[in-house]
Amino acid sequence: MVRRIVHIVLTGVALVLLAGMVSFLYLCLQINYTGAHDQAQPADAIIILGARVKPDGQPSPDLLSRTLHGVSLFEQGLAPYLVCTGGYQNDRLSAASVACRLAVSEGVPAERVLLADGSMTTSEDALSVRQLVETYDLQTAILVSHPLHLERARLLFEGQGITIYPSPTNTDLATIPWPSRVWLTTREAAGILFIGLEAVGVPLDWTVPLSRWIYDPSATPVIGVN
């Protein structure tokens, strides 16, 4: 009788673990699928997610590629506004400010570039942009970022009531070194799990420390993105 109970318990645990592994694998596949398909189409705005700024105030390669990609979409007439996010509020060296200046220097009219700073995470980026929704009637948006970042970002922005069309800076994921691709995919999948855990009421005291550990910049490999 005891053996039967133990067998049932172990079988149940194995099935739960298997279901968890399959679900996590599905998330990883979805992250790569989103990053490999440019879904840009006419929208109310183009949102450029912030990235690192160099100490001299110049955009990092990632921020440069995101901004130029967003400018290209604007020049195609896909949206009337370009929204730049990220960094400390009212800081001329924030990712948002640097991207805005770069976009204007590339020919985007200054009145068509909107600043959404005061945010240090993707979740805060979504909240910051949410404040512009009513003012500029932004119901739909093309979201520009690193390809492996877009699925998690899409979920966060759609959680703010904005219909999102992901547009990766580079749809050729084969150019990303495999170690970086595996690490970033796993990290983003974990980030999506955190979103789900918080949605069902898991205390932030549990998820925030784990999130900070996973998203520690010092643990993130350098990525080359076209």
C-alpha angles and dihedrals in degrees: 000000000000091000090052092051091048090049092051092048093048091047090051092049091048091051092049091050091047091050090049092051092048091049092049091048089051090053090051091051091048091051091054093043092054091047092052098051124067107211097178113150137148110309143155094258146359112233118205112198114220126250136179121313119210119243090253091058096256119131117258116242090262094051090044093053092046093050096046090047090052091048090051091053090049091051089053088061095243095136139008096225138050114206119199119197141189143057139058116328117262091005113138089208095052116119089247094052094045092048091047093053091046092050092051091048087054091057105269109140110252092232089059095056115085125198119222103173131145093084132110102179136044090251090055090046088059092049091047092052090046088067089062095051098085096038095052099021093240105178099150132031143179106231117213123197145113108315096243092049097054102081094057091041091050091055092050095048094044086052085065091056098260120131106230132208108190117221114181121208088231125018094188099091090176088079091065111088111249096240090054093044093051093046095047093045091051092046093050092047089053089049091054090051089054089054089053094046092051090046091058093048106265106159116261087228086072102040102038097061090047091048092050091049093051095042095046102138091218089064095050117099120230113262129205110212125177 
